[in-house]
Amino acid sequence: MRWLPMAVVVVLSCGRPTQRDEVGISRQALDSVTGFGSNPGALAMYRFVPTGLPRGRPLVVLLHGCTDTATNFSSTSGFEALATQRQFALLVPQQQVTNNVQLCFNWFESGDQTRGAGEMQSLVQMVDRMVTDTGSDPQQVFIAGFSAGAAEVVNAIATHPDRFRAAVVAAGIPFKCTESYFGPPGATGCISGIDSTPQVHGMRVRSAFSAFTGSYPRVSIWQGMSDPFVAPMNRLELVQQWTNVHGIDQTADGTMPISTGGTRSFFRVSANGDALVELSEVPGAVHEWRAAWAPDMADFFGITAPVDGGMGGGAAGGGTASAGGHAAGGSASAGGSAAGGTASAGGNAAGGTTAGGTASAG
């Protein structure tokens, strides 16, 4: 068992979403799944599968913050409604109190930052179970998390870049900022922000799977600029880490307003290329995840509703996306989203649409 000392509780008990908008009282319950593998991280598995979901659709993994649960985070994240509208499955792992008394994922432990071990292996086994049971496309697996869940997302894409296509990191921490709770610099030091270089940050990621020669997942970083728990400077360390991993510089190639408030910056390998790293900065936002951000996140993933019996759902880099598609640096039509391009026929060129609800204190 990996119980945290009681002295840790005040620092890490920042993870349960609060609801500022009403959540519908009628909702499809999450399914609990057991027997998905050896589960060395001793996590619990839950899933949300829309009725009649076709095989071959995308899969989104959602990771909650401290003191939260799979059910609460899933219902307040904004992703359940999107899963039904855009037709994809949700995998929602849950931490167990026997692993962490505050229900934080153990992102700060070296054993949970290792490929094929601990919580990382449990996540991969859950993904494999989803692919088997629901027919999710293994080439369209995306992952998103908040706070401790965001730090866990970074661990997952660093150790298993071959299993995830893109990631959302909301109020997160750079990979391997520490390798134990007590450090140095320790979990509290990382939360407060540790200044490092892009090269050191990138080396930590590349060392997690040194044999990997493929393309690393694209990363969307979200940060409330008034966050009192996770220092906003972490957003810049994350940008440095993942631009270095992708082999691009740390100078933004463009910015645009976010329709729900804030500014989004793009980091691309070329002027017309897909954004490999995005940074969404939200002034006035505290330590929170807003359901209104979920459509923008799904747009970043390139997940769209099936068209003509199942076609669609991809992303276009530097081109044109239609019927609800997503184009980074190109154009979007028929309700799509364009990052740095133009939008027509109901599209949105300002970072996505809104869906009510806010999750905070995570």
C-alpha positions, 0 to 999 in steps of 0.5 A: 500500500502507498499511503501518503503521510498525513502532512501531505494531505493539505498539499495534494487534496486539490483535485475534486471538481466542483459544479458551477452549472447544473449537471443533468440528473438523467445520465448513463451510469459508468460501467465498472470493469474488472479482470482487465489484466495483472493491474500492477498499479491496482487502479479501478476501471470505469467506462462510458460507452454510448449506446449503439457506438460503432466499432472503429471509433476513437477512445478518450482516457480521462484522469481525475484529480486528487480526492475525486472519483471517476464518476464525478469527473466524467459527469462534470468534464463535459466529455460524456455529452461529447462522447454521445454527440461525436460517437467515441468511448470514454475510459475513466480510470480511478485511483484507490484509497489503498494506493493514495489516501487522497485518491491522487494518481502517484505521478511522483513515484518512479515506479509509476513513471516507468514503461510497462510497470505500475500505474502506467501498465494498468492504464495500457491494460485498460486501453487494450480491454476497451479495444477488445470489448468496444472495438475502439480504434487503437490508432485513435486513443487520446488522453486527458487529465486534470491536476494529478491526473494531468501529471499522470497523463504526462507520465503516460505519453512519455512512457507509452508514446506509441499508445496515445495519439494526442493529450490534454494536460490541464494544470499539469507538471512536466514529466519526471520533475521528481521521482519520489514524493519527498524528492528532491525536489519532491512533489511539492517542489514540482507543484510550486514550479521548477525551472529547467531547460528544454534540453533537460526536460526533453531528455527525461521524456526521451529516456523513458522509452529510448528505443522509440523512433515514432512521432510523439503525441501532440500536446494541448496544455491548459492553465488557469493563470490565477491557479493557487495550487499548481504554479502557472510557470509549469505551463511554460516548463511543459511547453519547453519539454514537449516542443523540445521532444517534437524538435521545434523551438519555444517561440509561438507560431501564432495566437488566437482568442479562445471562444470561452475566454483566454488566449491560445498559442500554437507551436508548429514545425512549419507555418502551415503544419499541424500544431504539435503543442498548444498552450491555452492560458485562461486569465482569472481561472483558478485550479479548475477544469471547465466543461466548456473547454471540452469541445476545444479539447475534442477538436484538438484531438480531431474527433468528429461525429461519424458522417455517412455511416461512420466516415469522419473523425480525423484531423487535417494538418495544414489542410481542410476539414469538413463536416465537423472536422478539425484543421490546424493551420487550414480551414474548417467548414460545416461546424468545424474548428480552425486553428490559425485558419478560417471557418465557414458555414457555422465553423469556429475559428476562435478555439471551439464552442462552449458546453456548460459546467466548471470543475475546480479545486483539482 
